[in-house]
């Protein structure tokens, strides 16, 4: 069977291979033809540039020799006759500007002396063409005019032409007509300087972009000479341009060829869209696909005949399939019966899990009641002493605290009822600083008993949150009591509670300078019935209850080492957003989990 399919697939495979070979062959032929055309066009464009250069190359030499133009150099100041002469020469020769500079680079005579942007009196000693000419060499430099902001080719010669130079004669040639001729030709061509900056282009958007990312030192040189008047000079392509390479510019693929422009040190680039190099690809693949389709039709016709013969055999086998289907139906019914029994077993397991959860919550409530009861006993003892002394006002304050504690214990007992029978509880908008102060009152007797100092570091602005205040107080009481117990044996035990708002969260850090929690025990510290209080008889439920309450409120509780010693517990509670703070009515909380 597999060998037969191999034989059937062999003809179209050979057709595709032949098409691929032909495509590669014609691609190479088309690319060679494009490269030959590019070489011819580059030669033509190069001769055009050199012709423009040779056309005006003599002019600065003639100006440097003519005393009518250089008379201002002898006087050391602008001369109107020199300006008029240069103006007439520029008009007759067709150049954009003619001007003469002294040895310091200051222009003493210029053909545009009548215009508002006259070059007379301006210093261009920073230009490379001036530096070359004042050293007795011929200077050429393409740049954007520092005064006119118009680009052009600057040609310079020293004056006098022999002996020590005392000035420089300069011609500025407008290359715009040449660039317009490129654009009218409909071809993609551009020129770049020695630094890789495109300054002439048939595509205006590519002008003053670069062939590659310029190094910092090159950018500094360009800025120092003001060559391109602060243009950004961003790369024209993500890849460096090299001859005979396919490149992508502005999302369009081109075949790239380049040639050097002698004398000026420029490079000329000619681009041809890749589509022109693939004109032969579509016809070849069209013929190949057509032949494959014809072959497929023939194979399908022959295969149809064989399928009709096979259908008779399938009808004979249908009887056996019906019997197999009957057995499958019986197996499905048996599986459904087993699934129903499994569902009943899962429901029983859920009821057992619920009872276990109620037992765990009961132990947690007993643990939590022991804390306010301890405080209650101390408040009662204090009240009696104050009554014996006749201090009724302080006794009344203690009675208020006792009343608050009994309300707290009553609320705690309701948690077991809500856990066993889910209901709706109301979330309040509170200032968490008040919750801290309530927790501080509850644990204050424990701190006085152990001699540990409690330091509260609370911000002046409110720490508003939509949460359950009783649960926040439960968490804080557990953490503060644990801190007091941990630092009881220290000479100067200190427990610090800091609170702040950060990134939409209220963060409360409870740290101590006790012995700390060993690293290998930190992962188990939040497990139920796990305690590090070997001598105090702790049940190990406080932290387990605290982390569960924090998660129910949408926050979290974590522990890490404190510096230089001790432990640091960090409680995160979602802060009240600005939108929520603007409303008066607070939303109802979701029903509490039953497991």
Phi, psi and omega in degrees: 000310181295324179292325179295316178297326177297317178295321180293324182278347184295314181301310179296329178296317179295324178296316180296318178297316179297319177297319180297317180297316180296320179299314179297320180296312181291328176298315179297319179296316180294321180293321177297319179295319179294319180295322178294318178296318180298320180297319179295315181293323178295321177298318179296313181295323179295317179295327178295316179295314181295325177296320177295322179294313181293335182296324184247003183295328183287335193297312178297332177294317180293320179295322181294335181269342187271118180295338178295332179269328186262007181298331181295333181293325180290325180276339180075017180207162180300142180233128185295325180296322177295320178298316181295319179298313180295326178296318180291321179295319180295321180293320182285324184274341179084012179276164182283316183216148169227133178204160183236133180241150176279185186292343179265357178095007180272133182283124180256338179211141182208150182289340179258032186296341180276341188278164180295322180265044179298145179276350184297129179088352180269148184254127178235034181293347180278350183284139179299327181295326178292316182298322178291315185291322183291344175267009176091010181253164176280130183249137174218140186197126175265130182200167172273133183302130181292336181257312185274342184061025177247136182284158177181169178262120181262125178242131186225147175223147177285152174228132358291164184289342176230147183092189182287127181293138173244356180192184183220134173258133187230141174238132175250121184255130178279117180267007181300314179301322178297317180295321178295323178296321176299315182295320180293334179290345177078008179256159181261106183217145177205160180241144179233153180273187183295338179272357180088020179263129178281122182238344173231132184202143173285347175253106185302328182292341182271349183295137181064034167246169190243159178285338182202172178291122184284137173296158182298321183292327177292318179298321179295321178295317179297319179292324181294324180270358181053038187296319184240024169051044173077014177296154187290327177058058177272151180299142180280341181215158178287345182240149179293143182273126176227158181296146178056051179222143175275127182232166178234125178233123180053040176080005180242135183272138179226155167262130193249131171230152183216156178213147180280143175255106183296164179073319184263345180074021180266170175230132182257136185237138180233124183244139176234129178305140182299332181302328180291334180275000182235026181294331182275349185291313185299312179300320181296313180291330178296316178295318181298314180294322179298315178297322178294322179293319178299317178297320180295322178297317180298316180296320181294322178297313180295322180290329178298322178297319181290326179293324179296325176291324181287335182296326179297319178294325180294323179297326178292327181278349183295328180297317179295326179292325179297317179297319178296323179296322179297317179295323179295322179297319180295320178295323179294318178297319178296320179296321179296322179297316179296322178296321178297319178296321179294323178297318178298319179296322179294322178295319177297320178295323178296320178296320178295320179295325179295317179297320178296321178295322178297320178297319179295320179294324179297315179298322179294319181294320177300318179298317182290327181291332183295331181289306178295332178296320178298315178296323180299317180299320181291321177296321179296314180299318179295321180298317179300316181296319179295324178293320178299326180275352181083012179273080186287329182294316178292323177297321179296320177298318179297322179295323177297318178296321178297318179297320178296320180292321181291326176294323177297316180294325178295320179294322180297321181293337179287338181299321180295322179294317179294325180293317181285329181227094187306141178214189179263128175243150186262130176271136182249150172272114187229163170263113185297344175295326177292321177298321178297318182292323177297315179296324180296322179295322182292318185268354183305318178301322180296321179292322178293326180291320183272347181077017180270140180272136178251122183246119179256124179243090185247143179287163179285327181279151181297148174252080188277142178205152172262102186202182179265110186297324182298319181290322176300317180296322178300315181297313183295320178298315179301313184291321180292319178295319177299320178295319179296317179295322184290326183261007183298328182273358181277153181294319176230076182288133180225133172242127184242134175242116178246142180225140178203162176253131183205127176053047177073013180232146168264119184251123177243122182249123177248111183238155178220169178248034178280196182289345179083180181245123179304147184299325182287349180258353185293328180289336182260358190294335181264005178285143177299141176066016174257126184219145174262003180271085185292327186257343185270352177074027178295145182278346179079022180254341186302307181289326177298317178293319184297314182291327178292319178296318180299317181291324177297330180273006180084012179246204177203164181225130182222166181224146175205173181288144176263150179255132004274344180208166178100194182235155179226118176259135183237120181253126178251129178229132179301128180281161179286125180284165181296323180294318181289329182292338182280348183265154179268324182271137181255143183286156174284145178284159175290154178303141181291154180292145181265355180232000000 
